[in-house]
Amino acid sequence: MHQLTKSTPRTAVILAAGPGSRLLPHTAHAPKCLTAIGGFPILQYQLAALRQCGIDDIVLVVGYLSDRIRGFVREPVTYVENGDYASTNSSHSLWLARERLRNGYVHLNSDLLFEPDMLRALLDAPAENAVIVERTVCPSSDMMKAQMDGARILRMGKNLTSDAAAEVVGPAKFGPNGAARLIDALEGLQASGERNRWAYGIFGELATELAFTGVDNPGAFWAEVDTVADAQDAERRIPRRMIDLAAGRRAVKVAI
């Protein structure tokens, strides 16, 4: 198991409330995080990676068909319910979990497949506030992109083109000070009635104020599974070692 330092976040928050409409028909009867890749749900890979890296304080923000997630997870996690998932976005889900962010945390979207080495690189990075990046940019992709000065992220946004030096993959981490700034930003959105903002969009705005570092992916496999085409591509590319890890953690296959 990965050894955490005193300054490493011990809590992970996984946002899994949305309906994942772009993944239909996979999400007709189950949340996006239960989409099977290589025979196992995305969430199973995430939980296995977190445990292997020493993080066992896991918060799941659920909403759409949350009973399916509760019925699937067999290990101790904390649930936060977003009952307004149909009319809100991930910033609102994160605000609902705000009390669990205060000591610093690891941020995960529930549609990200990744190997544990990617999370280890993030946790080992000395920067308090950081996110995994890939130093290749596809201007037409739907990924968040970053303008950078060395490892320092100056701006993040989906519409950055010629100025982008990397694509923002995730996971991300925030230390206590960064988390406090994030909570303030989320509280401000709530106060103004804005509940439909994307969490990574808020991260991009904070990057202009915080010391926010891009940690290079150490060559680990990853895939964002947002559409049916993404799921098919991930199914073709997922390495056997990831499937073996998921199988070793909980050898239950699902058909969705």
Buried (B, 14 or more C-beta within 10 A) or exposed (E): EBEBEEEBBBBBBBBBBBBBEBBEEBBEEBBBBBBBBBBBBBBBBBBBBBBBBBBBBBBBBBBBBBEBBEEBBEEEBEBBBBEEBEEBBBBBBBBBBBEBBEEBBBBBBBBBBBBBBBBBBBBBBEBBBBBBBBEEBEEEEEBBBBBBEEBBBBBBBBEBEEEBBBBBBBBBBBBBEBBBBBBEBBEEBBEEEBBEBBBBBBBBBBBEEBBBBBBBBEEBBBBBBBBBEBBEBBBEEBEEEBBEBBBEBBEEEBEB
